[in-house]
């Protein structure tokens, strides 16, 4: 996983995704509500050895992140992402960038399932996940799990 993250590079139009150099900057690019949804439960990053962050830049400005959680012990890769610039002219490119990101992760670990877990109140992400071929697989109250189904 570390080799994949260290060498990670993905582009789409004016977007670029690279390994995060300093994850402490990520919460500051979001408003309070989005920060809590992006970094549950309190809006702060809790880093662990199985979590890997990638910065999303738009025209060299940090505007979001992708997070890969290595759950190889379950044969699963968990993906998360958030985007702080919701202008309509960027949304389609962000969808396309995320789709490329998922395909890149899937090609690296073809035998692993891909999932994402979101807060039940995060309605914007529910439709986004549907667009990306994720389906709801479980609901534990506050959080809902989605699985990628290509």
N, C-alpha and C positions, 0 to 999 in steps of 0.2 A: 504494500500500500504506500509506504513512504516514497519509493522510487516513482510511482505513478504521480503522487502529489508534487514531489520536488520538481519533476519535469513537466508539470501540467501547463498547457497553453492552448487556448481556444479563442477564436475570433469569429465575429459575425458583424458585418457592417462596421460601425464605429465602436463596437463593444470588444472588450478583451477580458479574458479570465485567466488569472495566474494565481500561484500559491500566495496566501496571505503572509505578509512580512510582520505585521503587527495587528493582531486581532483586537487589541484594546480600542482601536479607532472605530470599529464597526458600529457599536451602539450609538455613537454620536451622530451618525448620518440619518437616523430615524427619529420621527416624532415619538412622543411618549407612548401612545397607543400602539403604533407599529413596532416599537422597541419591545414591548411586552409580548406581542404576538410573535416577533422574530426570535426572541430569546426568553422563552418561558422558564420559570413562572413569574419572574420579577423584572425582566428587561436587562438582566446582566448575563454576560457570557460565563458559562461554567465549562472550562476546558478539561478534557480528559485525554488519555492516550489513544482512544479509539476515534476521536473526533478530529477531522481535518478540514480547515477552512480555505476557501479560494475567494479572492477578491474579484468583484465585477467592476470594471472601469468603463465609463462612457466618455470618449474624447479625453482620456487621461485623468478623469475625475472618478474617485471612488463613489459608487452609487449603490452597491449591494454586495451580496455574498452568496456562495453556494457552500454547503457543509456536507461532507461525506462522513457517515458513521460506519465504521468497519465492524460489522456483526458476523464475521466469518464463522464464528463458533455456531451460528444459526444458519449459515449459508445465505446470508442476507446482507445487502448494502442499503443503508437508510440514507435518504437524500432530503436535504432542506435547502431553502433559498429564500432570499428576500431582496426587494428592490425598492429603493427610496425615491425614485423619480417616476411617478405614475402618469406622466403626461401621455396623452393618447397617441401621439406620434411615435412614442418609444415602445408602447405596449406590444405591438406585433413583433418587433425585433427582439424584445425580451422573451416572448414566447418561443420564437425560433431559436434563440440562443439556448434557452433551457432545454428544448428538444434535442439540440446538438449535444448538450452536456449529458443528458440521459443516455443517448446513444453511445457516446464515448465511454461512459462508465460501464454500460452493458457490454460493450465489445471487450473491455478489459476483464470483466468477470462474467462470462456468458452463463456459467452454471449457478450463479447467485440470483436470488430473487431481489427485486428492488421495491422498497416501500418508503412511505412518508407518513409521518404522524403529525396531525395538526390540531390546534385548539378548535373545539366545536364552534366557537363564535367567529372564526376566521372565514367568513363567507366568500371573500374575494378569492381565496386560495382554492376553495372547493370547486368552482367552475374552471379554474386554471388547471387543476389536476385532472379533471374530466377531459379537457382539451388535449392533455398529454397522455391519455389512455391509462389513467389510474382509476381503479374502482374501489369503493368503500368495502373493507373486509371485516372490520370490527369497530365496536363503539364501547368505550369504557367510561362513559359519562362525560368528563371534561375534554377528552381527546378522542379523535377518530383516526383509525389506521386505514391507509390506502395502499393498494398494491399495483405495480405497473403491469399492465396486460397488453403487450404489443400485438 
